[in-house]
């Protein structure tokens, strides 16, 4: 049975540093077991802090980055290189400084890509890329060792928003139109896809996230609180700072 753990850190800085160390260890262990590793990145302030912390870790050199596949959980459907794209954030904070294999960096298509300004076609193209990376005879998805998610103030994860059509999606990847958070057009992995990851990490920092985290952990329902519908196959890990954990039952917390 998959386990759920909640780890509460003193503040956002400590959270980011601890998550960075966890990530490096996870990638090393995955490569020791299978020879490669797959990670799904997210966007947002805490994610950027984690990427920067990985960049500062001497232990990062213990990872064979040429054998890491990098995917994204969602993306703002904007032109390539736009500063608001999650890809741009991750490249500037970490990826551009790593010896990654360019063929194993799987960015979601931009709005100026081969599909033009068509997010549905971009979503279908990303689903095809995922299927192409899957092992023969398996489901249409590669192995994700860890999938990282930020938790929004409304409980959204990736670009799956409360009471929005994306919360009901069953396709592998979907386009999002009319997002309640700008920009309005996005591409996202769906909840069924997210839930195929070996481990899912939900990260939140700050008092403005406390209500959403509390509702998600109380089982608010994936349509009303998408974060509550997320789980890893082997492990679901909540990485919080004390402010974001304010509404979490004390018996569930592991303080660090």
Backbone as JSON, one array per atom type, in Angstrom:
{
  "sequence": "XXXXXXXXXXXXXXXXXXXXXXXXXXXXXXXXXXXXXXXXXXXXXXXXXXXXXXXXXXXXXXXXXXXXXXXXXXXXXXXXXXXXXXXXXXXXXXXXXXXXXXXXXXXXXXXXXXXXXXXXXXXXXXXXXXXXXXXXXXXXXXXXXXXXXXXXXXXXXXXXXXXXXXXXXXXXXXXXXXXXXXXXXXXXXXXXXXXXXXXXXXXXXXXXXXXXXXXXXXXXXXXXXXXXXXXXXXXXXXXXXXXXXXXXXXXXXXXX",
  "N": [[0.84, -1.19, 0.0], [0.53, 2.23, -0.82], [2.33, 4.84, 0.79], [1.74, 7.8, 2.72], [3.38, 10.69, 3.59], [4.08, 13.45, 5.7], [6.13, 16.14, 5.92], [7.35, 18.7, 7.81], [9.0, 21.71, 7.62], [11.09, 24.33, 9.0], [11.0, 26.81, 7.6], [10.52, 28.35, 4.33], [13.0, 28.42, 3.02], [14.56, 26.41, 4.25], [12.94, 24.26, 3.63], [13.2, 24.18, 0.81], [15.94, 23.59, 0.57], [16.07, 21.09, 1.82], [14.35, 19.6, 0.2], [15.78, 19.67, -2.17], [18.04, 18.14, -1.49], [16.77, 15.68, -1.02], [15.87, 15.16, -3.6], [18.21, 14.8, -5.13], [19.25, 12.49, -3.9], [17.18, 10.71, -4.48], [17.33, 10.54, -7.29], [19.88, 9.44, -7.6], [19.51, 6.94, -6.36], [17.54, 5.86, -8.05], [18.94, 5.62, -10.45], [20.86, 3.8, -9.67], [19.28, 1.57, -9.38], [17.99, 1.18, -11.89], [19.51, 2.29, -13.88], [18.82, 4.65, -15.07], [16.9, 7.69, -14.69], [13.77, 9.34, -14.13], [12.18, 12.44, -14.04], [9.61, 14.73, -13.14], [9.0, 18.05, -13.54], [7.9, 21.12, -11.94], [6.4, 24.41, -11.67], [6.73, 27.74, -10.2], [7.36, 29.64, -7.11], [8.47, 28.15, -4.92], [9.36, 25.91, -6.23], [11.33, 26.98, -7.92], [13.14, 27.76, -5.99], [13.92, 25.28, -5.0], [15.21, 24.18, -7.26], [17.36, 25.95, -7.52], [18.64, 25.37, -5.14], [19.42, 22.72, -5.58], [21.31, 23.17, -7.53], [23.3, 24.3, -6.02], [24.27, 22.25, -4.5], [26.98, 20.2, -3.66], [26.72, 17.45, -3.92], [25.23, 17.07, -6.16], [26.74, 16.35, -8.31], [27.03, 13.67, -8.13], [25.01, 12.53, -9.48], [24.29, 11.06, -12.6], [23.69, 13.03, -14.94], [23.29, 12.85, -17.64], [21.75, 10.7, -17.98], [19.19, 11.24, -17.15], [15.81, 11.74, -17.55], [13.84, 14.51, -18.25], [10.78, 15.89, -17.6], [7.71, 17.84, -17.76], [5.08, 18.88, -15.57], [3.09, 20.7, -16.15], [2.43, 23.54, -18.28], [2.62, 26.98, -19.19], [0.99, 28.18, -22.0], [2.8, 29.69, -23.96], [5.12, 31.7, -25.93], [8.27, 30.2, -26.88], [10.93, 30.49, -24.58], [9.72, 32.53, -23.16], [9.56, 34.41, -20.18], [7.63, 33.62, -18.34], [7.15, 30.98, -18.71], [7.28, 27.68, -17.37], [9.33, 26.03, -18.18], [11.34, 27.88, -18.91], [11.94, 29.02, -16.43], [12.96, 26.77, -15.03], [15.17, 26.1, -16.6], [16.81, 28.37, -16.3], [17.25, 28.38, -13.54], [18.43, 25.9, -13.02], [18.7, 23.75, -15.06], [20.22, 24.58, -17.3], [22.77, 24.59, -16.35], [23.56, 22.03, -16.02], [24.96, 18.87, -17.13], [23.07, 17.74, -19.09], [21.44, 15.49, -21.38], [20.33, 16.83, -24.3], [18.33, 15.58, -25.81], [16.85, 14.31, -23.93], [15.45, 16.14, -22.54], [12.33, 17.09, -22.14], [10.42, 19.34, -23.02], [7.24, 20.96, -22.78], [5.29, 21.8, -25.67], [5.67, 25.1, -27.04], [3.73, 28.12, -27.69], [4.59, 29.13, -30.08], [5.47, 26.98, -31.45], [5.63, 23.93, -33.45], [2.92, 23.33, -33.67], [1.65, 25.68, -33.8], [-0.62, 28.18, -32.63], [-2.26, 26.39, -31.06], [-3.44, 24.82, -28.5], [-4.62, 22.32, -27.99], [-3.56, 20.65, -29.97], [-0.91, 20.82, -29.18], [-1.04, 19.56, -26.69], [-1.7, 16.97, -27.51], [0.62, 16.35, -28.94], [2.49, 16.26, -26.86], [1.52, 14.11, -25.43], [2.06, 12.11, -27.28], [4.86, 12.18, -27.23], [5.34, 11.26, -24.64], [4.29, 8.66, -24.86], [6.06, 7.63, -26.73], [8.34, 7.42, -25.23], [7.79, 5.44, -23.47], [8.21, 2.1, -22.22], [8.27, -0.72, -24.45], [5.26, -2.55, -24.73], [4.19, -1.66, -22.38], [2.09, 0.64, -20.49], [1.08, 3.82, -21.93], [3.05, 5.57, -20.98], [6.14, 6.84, -19.69], [8.45, 5.82, -17.07], [8.09, 7.58, -14.12], [10.12, 8.64, -11.67], [10.0, 10.58, -9.68], [7.58, 13.05, -9.21], [7.06, 16.37, -9.13], [5.08, 18.82, -7.49], [3.65, 22.02, -7.05], [1.41, 23.52, -4.73], [-1.45, 25.34, -5.14], [-3.05, 28.36, -3.87], [-5.73, 27.92, -4.03], [-5.87, 25.25, -3.98], [-5.15, 24.03, -6.33], [-3.25, 21.94, -8.57], [-0.49, 21.43, -10.79], [-1.87, 22.42, -13.83], [-4.49, 22.06, -13.09], [-7.47, 23.02, -12.02], [-9.79, 23.91, -9.36], [-13.13, 22.8, -9.79], [-12.95, 23.04, -12.52], [-12.93, 22.1, -16.02], [-10.63, 20.53, -16.46], [-10.27, 19.05, -14.15], [-11.8, 16.85, -14.48], [-10.71, 15.42, -16.5], [-9.61, 12.59, -18.39], [-7.78, 11.95, -20.28], [-4.29, 11.59, -21.25], [-2.76, 13.96, -21.43], [-3.88, 17.31, -21.36], [-5.33, 20.22, -22.88], [-5.78, 23.48, -21.51], [-8.16, 25.91, -21.22], [-9.27, 29.19, -20.47], [-8.2, 29.43, -17.9], [-8.39, 30.09, -14.41], [-6.27, 31.38, -13.35], [-3.83, 33.56, -14.58], [-1.47, 32.87, -17.26], [-4.37, 32.45, -19.45], [-4.41, 30.19, -21.13], [-3.17, 26.93, -21.23], [-1.17, 23.9, -20.91], [-1.44, 20.66, -19.59], [-0.49, 17.79, -17.59], [-2.8, 15.27, -16.72], [-4.83, 14.28, -13.85], [-5.0, 11.37, -13.74], [-2.62, 10.72, -15.09], [-0.61, 11.99, -13.58], [-0.83, 10.47, -11.29], [0.46, 8.12, -11.86], [3.09, 8.25, -11.19], [5.99, 7.11, -9.41], [6.74, 8.34, -6.99], [5.06, 11.13, -5.65], [5.53, 14.46, -4.98], [4.25, 17.0, -3.05], [4.5, 20.38, -2.66], [4.52, 23.17, -0.53], [4.57, 26.47, 0.72], [4.24, 29.1, 3.1], [1.73, 31.17, 4.7], [-0.53, 31.65, 3.16], [-1.09, 29.33, 1.87], [-2.09, 27.57, 3.68], [-4.87, 26.97, 4.19], [-5.65, 25.61, 1.83], [-3.91, 23.4, 1.85], [-4.71, 22.17, 4.23], [-7.4, 21.51, 3.59], [-6.99, 19.76, 1.45], [-5.62, 17.64, 2.66], [-7.54, 16.8, 4.33], [-9.19, 15.49, 2.69], [-10.71, 16.8, 0.64], [-11.74, 16.3, -1.9], [-11.17, 15.62, -5.35], [-12.21, 17.26, -7.37], [-13.15, 19.59, -6.15], [-10.88, 20.25, -4.62], [-8.16, 19.86, -6.17], [-5.57, 19.0, -5.33], [-6.09, 17.09, -3.43], [-6.64, 14.85, -4.85], [-4.34, 13.69, -5.67], [-1.74, 11.29, -5.77], [1.1, 9.2, -5.18], [2.34, 6.14, -6.67], [3.9, 4.55, -5.01], [4.56, 6.3, -2.96], [3.4, 9.25, -1.39], [4.39, 12.45, -0.81], [4.26, 15.13, 1.29], [5.7, 18.21, 1.43], [6.27, 20.76, 3.47], [6.31, 24.12, 4.84], [6.26, 25.55, 8.16], [4.26, 27.49, 8.26], [2.56, 26.87, 6.09], [1.65, 24.47, 6.98], [-0.16, 24.92, 8.96], [-2.87, 24.19, 9.22], [-2.82, 21.49, 9.29], [-3.34, 18.4, 10.86], [-1.76, 17.87, 13.96], [-0.88, 15.23, 14.54], [-0.2, 14.2, 12.1], [2.11, 15.33, 11.27], [5.63, 15.49, 10.61], [8.18, 16.91, 12.08], [10.93, 18.92, 11.07]],
  "CA": [[0.0, 0.0, 0.0], [1.29, 3.46, -0.89], [2.35, 5.59, 2.03], [1.68, 9.25, 2.66], [4.18, 11.29, 4.65], [4.07, 14.91, 5.78], [7.34, 16.65, 6.57], [7.22, 20.15, 8.02], [10.28, 22.38, 7.85], [10.96, 25.61, 9.71], [10.61, 27.9, 6.71], [10.6, 28.01, 2.91], [14.39, 28.2, 2.63], [14.95, 25.08, 4.72], [12.15, 23.33, 2.83], [13.83, 24.07, -0.52], [17.23, 22.91, 0.7], [15.81, 19.69, 2.14], [13.78, 18.97, -0.99], [16.89, 19.51, -3.13], [18.83, 16.99, -1.06], [15.95, 14.5, -1.28], [15.8, 14.93, -5.03], [19.48, 14.25, -5.56], [19.31, 11.1, -3.41], [16.19, 9.92, -5.24], [17.86, 10.3, -8.63], [21.01, 8.5, -7.46], [18.95, 5.62, -6.08], [16.86, 5.38, -9.26], [19.96, 5.2, -11.42], [21.48, 2.57, -9.15], [18.33, 0.47, -9.56], [17.58, 0.93, -13.28], [20.45, 2.87, -14.82], [18.34, 5.94, -15.53], [15.9, 8.27, -13.8], [12.81, 10.24, -14.76], [11.64, 13.43, -13.11], [8.63, 15.67, -13.68], [9.19, 19.33, -12.87], [6.78, 22.02, -11.79], [6.8, 25.82, -11.64], [6.38, 28.47, -8.98], [8.45, 30.17, -6.29], [9.16, 27.15, -4.13], [10.07, 25.04, -7.17], [12.54, 27.68, -8.33], [14.08, 27.7, -4.86], [14.45, 23.91, -4.96], [16.16, 24.02, -8.36], [18.57, 26.71, -7.18], [19.32, 24.64, -4.07], [20.09, 21.57, -6.21], [22.48, 23.72, -8.22], [24.32, 24.64, -5.02], [24.68, 21.06, -3.76], [28.11, 19.43, -4.22], [26.29, 16.09, -4.22], [24.54, 17.0, -7.46], [27.66, 15.73, -9.27], [26.92, 12.22, -8.0], [23.97, 12.11, -10.43], [24.66, 11.04, -14.01], [22.61, 13.83, -15.52], [23.07, 12.45, -19.03], [20.78, 9.6, -17.97], [17.98, 11.72, -16.48], [14.76, 12.29, -18.42], [13.17, 15.63, -17.61], [9.44, 16.19, -18.12], [7.01, 18.89, -17.02], [3.7, 18.58, -15.2], [2.21, 21.62, -16.86], [3.14, 24.65, -18.9], [1.87, 28.1, -19.72], [1.09, 28.1, -23.46], [3.41, 30.95, -24.34], [6.24, 31.48, -26.85], [9.51, 29.64, -26.35], [11.78, 31.47, -23.93], [8.97, 33.51, -22.38], [9.94, 34.28, -18.77], [6.57, 33.03, -17.53], [7.08, 29.52, -18.92], [7.95, 26.86, -16.37], [10.59, 25.57, -18.77], [12.32, 28.96, -18.81], [12.33, 29.11, -15.02], [13.79, 25.61, -14.67], [16.45, 26.2, -17.31], [17.64, 29.43, -15.71], [17.6, 28.04, -12.16], [19.18, 24.66, -12.86], [18.96, 22.84, -16.17], [21.27, 25.05, -18.2], [24.08, 24.39, -15.72], [23.78, 20.59, -15.85], [25.34, 18.16, -18.35], [21.93, 16.94, -19.52], [21.31, 15.14, -22.79], [19.22, 17.63, -24.84], [17.26, 14.72, -26.3], [16.09, 13.81, -22.79], [14.72, 17.25, -21.95], [11.06, 17.01, -22.86], [9.61, 20.51, -22.7], [5.93, 21.02, -23.43], [5.37, 22.68, -26.83], [5.31, 26.5, -26.86], [2.7, 28.62, -28.61], [5.21, 29.4, -31.38], [6.04, 25.73, -31.88], [5.13, 23.34, -34.7], [1.46, 23.26, -33.69], [1.08, 27.02, -33.83], [-1.37, 28.6, -31.45], [-3.29, 25.37, -30.89], [-3.06, 24.06, -27.3], [-5.07, 20.93, -28.08], [-2.55, 19.92, -30.76], [0.3, 20.75, -28.36], [-1.28, 18.52, -25.69], [-1.61, 15.69, -28.2], [2.02, 16.13, -29.27], [3.19, 15.86, -25.64], [1.08, 12.74, -25.13], [2.81, 11.25, -28.19], [6.23, 12.11, -26.73], [5.3, 10.38, -23.48], [4.1, 7.29, -25.34], [7.29, 7.2, -27.42], [9.36, 7.15, -24.22], [7.36, 4.31, -22.65], [8.78, 0.81, -22.59], [7.36, -1.52, -25.28], [4.38, -3.46, -24.0], [3.68, -1.05, -21.15], [1.15, 1.73, -20.71], [1.62, 4.88, -22.78], [3.76, 6.55, -20.16], [7.43, 6.39, -19.16], [8.52, 5.72, -15.61], [8.41, 8.8, -13.4], [10.58, 8.34, -10.31], [9.43, 11.59, -8.79], [6.81, 14.09, -9.87], [6.97, 17.48, -8.17], [3.94, 19.71, -7.67], [3.32, 23.07, -6.11], [0.0, 23.56, -4.36], [-1.94, 26.72, -5.2], [-3.87, 28.84, -2.76], [-7.07, 27.36, -4.21], [-5.74, 23.8, -3.98], [-4.85, 23.48, -7.65], [-1.94, 21.36, -8.83], [-0.22, 21.56, -12.23], [-2.88, 23.39, -14.27], [-5.8, 21.46, -12.8], [-8.07, 23.97, -11.09], [-11.06, 23.48, -8.77], [-14.38, 22.93, -10.55], [-12.62, 23.34, -13.9], [-13.03, 20.87, -16.81], [-9.43, 19.71, -16.33], [-10.38, 18.16, -12.99], [-12.54, 15.65, -14.9], [-10.04, 14.85, -17.66], [-9.04, 11.25, -18.29], [-6.71, 11.8, -21.26], [-2.95, 11.68, -20.66], [-2.41, 15.38, -21.39], [-5.0, 18.09, -21.87], [-5.23, 21.67, -23.0], [-6.6, 24.22, -20.54], [-8.58, 27.23, -21.68], [-10.0, 29.91, -19.44], [-7.63, 29.21, -16.58], [-8.68, 31.18, -13.47], [-5.01, 32.04, -13.04], [-3.19, 33.85, -15.86], [-2.21, 33.11, -18.5], [-5.57, 31.62, -19.51], [-4.25, 28.98, -21.94], [-2.1, 26.11, -20.67], [-1.16, 22.47, -21.2], [-1.18, 20.0, -18.31], [-0.76, 16.39, -17.33], [-4.06, 15.1, -15.99], [-4.69, 13.56, -12.59], [-4.62, 9.96, -13.92], [-1.21, 10.64, -15.49], [0.18, 12.35, -12.4], [-0.9, 9.4, -10.29], [1.28, 6.97, -12.24], [4.46, 8.45, -10.72], [6.4, 6.31, -8.26], [6.55, 9.24, -5.86], [4.56, 12.47, -5.92], [5.86, 15.41, -3.92], [3.46, 18.23, -3.05], [5.28, 21.36, -1.91], [3.8, 24.42, -0.25], [5.18, 27.33, 1.75], [3.57, 30.37, 3.33], [0.41, 31.08, 5.34], [-1.61, 31.71, 2.17], [-1.35, 27.97, 1.38], [-2.51, 26.72, 4.8], [-6.23, 26.47, 4.03], [-5.68, 24.63, 0.74], [-3.23, 22.18, 2.31], [-5.58, 21.55, 5.22], [-8.56, 20.91, 2.92], [-6.53, 18.63, 0.65], [-5.28, 16.52, 3.53], [-8.79, 16.35, 4.94], [-9.95, 14.77, 1.68], [-11.71, 17.71, 0.08], [-12.29, 15.83, -3.18], [-10.3, 16.09, -6.43], [-12.83, 18.32, -8.18], [-13.15, 20.8, -5.33], [-9.49, 20.51, -4.21], [-7.39, 18.89, -6.97], [-4.43, 18.43, -4.6], [-6.52, 15.92, -2.66], [-6.75, 13.71, -5.74], [-2.99, 13.33, -6.12], [-1.03, 10.3, -4.94], [2.11, 8.4, -5.86], [2.11, 4.7, -6.64], [4.56, 4.02, -3.81], [4.66, 7.27, -1.87], [2.97, 10.64, -1.55], [5.17, 13.2, 0.17], [3.94, 16.55, 1.46], [6.83, 18.98, 1.94], [5.64, 22.01, 3.88], [6.91, 24.88, 5.93], [5.34, 25.59, 9.31], [3.1, 28.34, 7.96], [1.64, 26.14, 5.21], [1.15, 23.3, 7.7], [-0.91, 25.39, 10.13], [-4.16, 23.52, 9.32], [-2.6, 20.04, 9.25], [-3.44, 17.81, 12.18], [-0.42, 17.63, 14.52], [-0.47, 13.81, 14.52], [0.26, 13.83, 10.77], [3.33, 16.06, 10.93], [6.98, 15.1, 11.02], [8.89, 18.18, 12.12], [12.37, 18.88, 10.78]],
  "C": [[0.88, 1.25, 0.0], [1.22, 4.21, 0.43], [2.28, 7.08, 1.76], [2.43, 9.8, 3.85], [4.08, 12.8, 4.55], [5.31, 15.34, 6.54], [7.24, 18.17, 6.62], [8.59, 20.72, 8.38], [10.05, 23.78, 8.43], [10.47, 26.73, 8.81], [10.85, 27.46, 5.27], [12.03, 27.71, 2.47], [14.86, 26.81, 3.02], [14.21, 24.01, 3.92], [12.83, 23.1, 1.48], [15.14, 23.31, -0.45], [17.03, 21.42, 0.97], [15.25, 18.95, 0.93], [14.85, 18.73, -2.05], [17.73, 18.29, -2.77], [18.07, 15.69, -1.31], [15.97, 14.14, -2.76], [17.09, 14.29, -5.56], [19.6, 12.78, -5.13], [18.37, 10.21, -4.2], [16.71, 9.58, -6.62], [19.02, 9.31, -8.59], [20.49, 7.08, -7.24], [18.26, 5.03, -7.31], [17.86, 4.89, -10.29], [20.68, 3.94, -10.96], [20.59, 1.36, -9.42], [18.08, 0.13, -11.02], [18.54, 1.5, -14.32], [20.04, 4.23, -15.36], [17.33, 6.47, -14.51], [14.99, 9.2, -14.59], [12.2, 11.15, -13.73], [10.65, 14.33, -13.84], [8.71, 16.95, -12.86], [7.9, 20.14, -12.82], [7.3, 23.46, -11.81], [6.42, 26.46, -10.32], [7.59, 28.83, -8.15], [9.2, 29.08, -5.55], [9.91, 26.19, -5.04], [11.37, 25.69, -7.61], [13.59, 27.62, -7.23], [14.7, 26.31, -4.74], [15.5, 23.73, -6.05], [17.47, 24.76, -8.07], [19.36, 25.99, -6.09], [20.02, 23.4, -4.61], [21.38, 22.03, -6.87], [23.63, 24.0, -7.27], [24.86, 23.42, -4.28], [25.9, 20.4, -4.4], [27.69, 18.02, -4.64], [25.57, 15.97, -5.56], [25.41, 16.29, -8.49], [27.67, 14.21, -9.15], [25.84, 11.65, -8.92], [24.58, 12.1, -11.83], [23.53, 11.74, -14.77], [22.34, 13.49, -16.98], [22.06, 11.32, -19.13], [19.55, 9.96, -17.12], [17.03, 12.25, -17.54], [13.99, 13.34, -17.65], [11.86, 15.92, -18.34], [8.85, 17.34, -17.33], [5.58, 18.47, -16.74], [2.69, 19.48, -15.87], [3.05, 22.76, -17.42], [2.17, 25.74, -19.31], [2.08, 28.11, -21.24], [1.49, 29.47, -24.01], [4.58, 30.67, -25.28], [7.47, 30.92, -26.14], [10.39, 30.74, -25.77], [11.04, 32.53, -23.13], [9.29, 33.32, -20.9], [8.87, 33.65, -17.88], [6.4, 31.53, -17.77], [7.84, 28.79, -17.83], [9.29, 26.33, -16.89], [11.68, 26.63, -18.62], [12.84, 29.08, -17.39], [13.28, 27.99, -14.64], [15.15, 25.66, -15.36], [17.36, 27.22, -16.64], [18.11, 29.05, -14.31], [18.52, 26.84, -12.05], [19.61, 23.99, -14.16], [20.11, 23.28, -17.06], [22.67, 24.86, -17.63], [24.42, 22.92, -15.55], [24.16, 19.95, -17.18], [24.24, 17.2, -18.8], [22.05, 16.6, -21.0], [20.13, 15.92, -23.35], [18.05, 16.78, -25.32], [16.38, 14.18, -25.18], [15.42, 14.93, -22.0], [13.44, 17.42, -22.75], [10.16, 18.18, -22.44], [8.26, 20.42, -23.41], [5.99, 22.05, -24.57], [4.96, 24.12, -26.49], [4.27, 26.94, -27.88], [3.27, 29.0, -29.97], [5.9, 28.15, -31.92], [5.39, 25.2, -33.15], [3.61, 23.28, -34.8], [0.81, 24.64, -33.76], [0.32, 27.31, -32.55], [-2.56, 27.68, -31.19], [-2.94, 24.5, -29.69], [-3.51, 22.61, -27.32], [-4.06, 20.08, -28.87], [-1.25, 19.79, -29.96], [0.15, 19.67, -27.29], [-1.16, 17.13, -26.32], [-0.16, 15.35, -28.55], [2.79, 15.67, -28.02], [2.79, 14.45, -25.23], [1.83, 11.75, -26.02], [4.27, 11.09, -27.73], [6.31, 11.19, -25.51], [5.18, 8.92, -23.91], [5.36, 6.76, -26.0], [8.39, 6.83, -26.43], [9.0, 5.97, -23.32], [8.02, 3.03, -23.13], [7.79, 0.03, -23.46], [6.53, -2.47, -24.42], [3.84, -2.91, -22.71], [2.62, 0.0, -21.5], [1.84, 2.86, -21.47], [2.29, 5.98, -21.98], [5.12, 5.99, -19.75], [7.37, 6.29, -17.65], [8.91, 7.07, -15.03], [8.85, 8.42, -11.99], [10.01, 9.32, -9.31], [8.76, 12.67, -9.63], [6.55, 15.17, -8.84], [5.8, 18.39, -8.52], [3.95, 20.82, -6.63], [1.82, 23.01, -5.84], [-0.45, 25.02, -4.34], [-2.8, 27.09, -4.01], [-5.3, 28.32, -2.83], [-7.04, 25.83, -4.22], [-5.45, 23.2, -5.34], [-3.44, 22.89, -7.68], [-1.76, 21.31, -10.35], [-1.14, 22.67, -12.75], [-4.27, 22.77, -14.19], [-6.43, 22.28, -11.68], [-9.41, 23.47, -10.56], [-12.26, 23.78, -9.67], [-14.14, 23.27, -12.02], [-12.67, 22.05, -14.7], [-11.81, 19.96, -16.66], [-9.48, 18.74, -15.16], [-11.1, 16.86, -13.33], [-11.83, 14.89, -16.01], [-9.48, 13.46, -17.39], [-7.97, 11.0, -19.35], [-5.35, 11.97, -20.57], [-2.54, 13.12, -20.44], [-3.6, 16.15, -21.93], [-4.63, 19.56, -21.99], [-6.15, 22.3, -21.97], [-6.9, 25.58, -21.14], [-9.38, 27.89, -20.57], [-9.5, 29.63, -18.05], [-7.97, 30.37, -15.66], [-7.43, 31.94, -13.05], [-4.29, 32.32, -14.36], [-1.85, 33.14, -15.99], [-3.36, 32.11, -18.65], [-5.42, 30.32, -20.27], [-3.0, 28.23, -21.48], [-2.19, 24.69, -21.22], [-0.77, 21.76, -19.91], [-1.3, 18.49, -18.4], [-2.06, 16.32, -16.53], [-3.82, 14.32, -14.71], [-4.35, 12.08, -12.8], [-3.15, 9.79, -14.32], [-0.3, 10.94, -14.31], [0.26, 11.18, -11.43], [-0.21, 8.11, -10.7], [2.71, 7.1, -11.73], [4.75, 7.57, -9.5], [6.23, 7.12, -6.98], [6.01, 10.57, -6.37], [4.88, 13.34, -4.71], [5.01, 16.66, -4.09], [4.14, 19.22, -2.12], [4.47, 22.65, -1.74], [4.5, 25.17, 0.87], [4.38, 28.62, 1.87], [2.18, 30.2, 3.9], [-0.75, 31.08, 4.36], [-1.95, 30.32, 1.61], [-1.99, 27.08, 2.46], [-3.91, 26.15, 4.61], [-6.31, 25.38, 2.97], [-5.04, 23.32, 1.17], [-4.11, 21.44, 3.3], [-6.77, 20.86, 4.58], [-8.14, 19.68, 2.11], [-6.27, 17.41, 1.53], [-6.49, 16.0, 4.29], [-9.66, 15.6, 3.95], [-11.04, 15.6, 1.06], [-12.32, 17.28, -1.23], [-11.51, 16.42, -4.33], [-10.9, 17.16, -7.31], [-12.8, 19.63, -7.42], [-11.73, 21.22, -4.93], [-8.61, 19.51, -4.96], [-6.21, 18.26, -6.24], [-4.82, 17.19, -3.8], [-6.64, 14.68, -3.52], [-5.42, 13.2, -6.25], [-2.38, 12.3, -5.19], [0.01, 9.59, -5.79], [1.79, 6.93, -5.75], [2.71, 4.09, -5.38], [4.54, 5.0, -2.65], [4.13, 8.63, -2.3], [3.63, 11.43, -0.43], [4.75, 14.67, 0.16], [5.14, 17.23, 2.1], [6.35, 20.4, 2.2], [6.56, 22.81, 4.79], [5.86, 25.03, 7.03], [4.1, 26.42, 9.01], [2.09, 27.6, 7.1], [1.01, 24.95, 5.92], [0.23, 23.66, 8.86], [-2.24, 24.65, 10.33], [-4.05, 22.0, 9.24], [-2.64, 19.49, 10.66], [-2.05, 17.48, 12.72], [0.05, 16.19, 14.44], [0.08, 13.39, 13.15], [1.64, 14.42, 10.45], [4.59, 15.35, 11.42], [7.83, 16.36, 10.94], [10.38, 17.99, 11.86], [12.96, 20.26, 11.02]]
}
